[in-house]
Structures are given as C-alpha cells and as structure tokens.
C-alpha cells in the first residue's frame, strides 16, 4: 500500500471531511472588517493631526522661545503621528493576510494605508470630526494636553498668553473666559483683532490672546485672535459645553 | 480508484471532483507524492520515514482545506506552500530548524547556478565537490529554500512568490542575494586555500 492509499484509508476511517466553505469566508471577512476598522481609526487620527497642524500658532512663532523650529518641536502632534503609523501597520498586517495581500511589498501596503487614511482623514477633518475628537479629549482626558494636544500648554498666562472659550460678553466688549484648565478669567483692555483673523467676540467662541496677567483672575488683552485658524470651527465643539 | 480515472484531468478539476467524491483525492496525492517527498527531504534533510510522516500530515491538511483553495492560484503552488509550512512547523515543534540540502541537491544547484554566477575565475570542480556542502551549510535557510525552489523544483518567480507568500520583487532579491552569498563563499574559500 502506498502512502497516498494509506492517507485515503485514514481519511475514510476517521471520517475526515473538508472544512465547509463558509468557515473560510468568515475568516476572510474578519480580516477585511479589521482592515476597514483600522483604516477608519487611522483616518480619525489623521483628521485630528490635520486639525492640529492647520490650527497651530504658526502666525506667532516669533513670540515663542525657539522660533519656528521651537514651535514645531513643541507642538508637533507626535501622539497622533505615532497612532497613524501604528494603524498603517495594522492595515498592512490585515491586507497581508488577505488572499492576495502577500503579493504586495509591506512598504507599499504601509504607504497605501497612510494614503487611504490621509484621503479619508481629510474628508473627516472637513466635516469637523478632527476638531470634535480633539475637543472631547481636551475636555475629558486631563493628560491629553500634555501628550495629545500640546498646543494648549504653550498658552501660559504667566507669559502673557491666554486661551480658552468665551463664557459671556458685556456691552463694552469685555468678557469672561474659561481657559482649557477650567480656570475662569476676566478679560479687560482695549484689544485689537488682527484683520487676517476675522473674529466675533461672542459667547462660545474659542480665542487666544496676547497681553498681561494682571492678577490671579484678570488678564489685560492687547490682541485677540481665534483659537481655530480654520474659522469654520471657531465655535466650541458640541462636546465642549463648558458654558452652562 | 484506478489510474485511468485520473488521466487527462487537471489538478483544479480533480479538486472539484474530490469535493464530490473523496476517491479522487488519491489522484491528486499520487500526482504529488514523489515530488513532495523529494521537496521535503531537500529543505529539511529529513529521513524517508520523517518525510513520509510530514507528507501524511500535508495531505490531511490539504484535504481538510480543499474549500479554501483559490482557483486563481496553481494547485501545485498551494500544495507546495502547505508542505513548506508543515516542514517548518514540524521542525519548530522538534525545536530545530530545517537543515541543509542533501548531497545530490547541492550538486544540481551548483550545476544550474554556474551559468548565472558570472564567475570569471575558473573554479576547480574537484575542490568544489569537496567543499560545496560546507559552503551551503553556511548559507541562511531563507536563501537555501529559494535556491531549492528555483533550481531544483524549477519554479518560476510567480510560483515561488505564491509558495513563500512573498512579493515577486522580494523573491527576486532573495535569489540574487542567495547567488551573491554563494559566490562570496566561493571567493572566500579560493583565497583561503
């Protein structure tokens, strides 16, 4: 008896049968679903990163220690960049395990993952998803301003820089502001609003300002600018309901 | 199942027939028994008994996974892939790696590689016969297996890509490196001796 005949005998004796096709289809579907989820999360990370890059203080780099390079080092969204790369690796891992995935080089798959995340992420940014996620995290995760969005931490009233959300405005244009650490400030002064950044001082708008801290709860503003450079997202996000 | 019933049928047709009647699986197994036994021995240096055990496992796995066979792939590439994975897994279980090729394999590789190597120096055949095993022994397993598939199993780049589940470009790079590696070892020996 040959080896082949032995094997067939064993198959019959042990009632071994081919696994049903649906099992393989389910497995393939799981790989694709995980791939799509990875693309989606990667895209959300890209949207937040884009939001942070666009809405950075590029206009004020000369006022900050270290100039433009210092600003880049201080505010580059490392956390989100790492997350994007991580999900690009996950996308690559999932695609590699599809039926034909091995035919493509890992570098190409990672680059493809980043490209898809970039395209979908840009769309998500435009519909406000990036800003909303950033807002939610700033609002609910205390360490986020240290690791995720480090921009808020460079706005230090001690150094004449204050940022936050307008809580109320009086008739003379003076207003109450709540900064990102929930500290409330009375803002005084005859401030100017640069022409390049259209801004209406009204309740709910996120602003940043240059000036002087007068005392623990009072700030004299010289220049007031919108917190968001992309003025479509000037209003505090729906999740940032600090005005009660 | 007599051999006549298997004649004139492609592997892919036999897969479909096997799913209806397992007797046809005998045709597939017979078609590959000799080739795969040789392949297992070449990449693992296993004894005939060990190779038979591995092949038996391979056939059972192939049968169980017949519904996963992708018809856009050659059946031979698929069965070689399963065999390679089984060899690796068997050796991993035994806490050892697949070893080098047998003597016959080394000689065939050398003969077939000679034209590709582009060696300007005349190589002493007698010297090579004495040292070929030492040279191959020093090569990484990833280079050895690609040499086996290309020069012994005579698979083209696409088939090797399907068997190893690596992009064609990677296969090509591996093969080039394997040849360079081999040539470097040759040169090293010529200088030493």
Interface residues (C-beta under 8 A of the other chain):
Chain A: X2 X3 X4 X5 X6 X7 X8 X10 X11 X12 X16 X17 X18 X19 X20 X21 X23 X24 X99 X102 X103 X104 X105
Chain B: X19 X22 X23 X25 X26 X29 X30 X33 X52 X55 X56 X59 X60 X63 X64 X65 X66 X67 X68 X70 X161 X165 X166 X167 X168 X169 X170
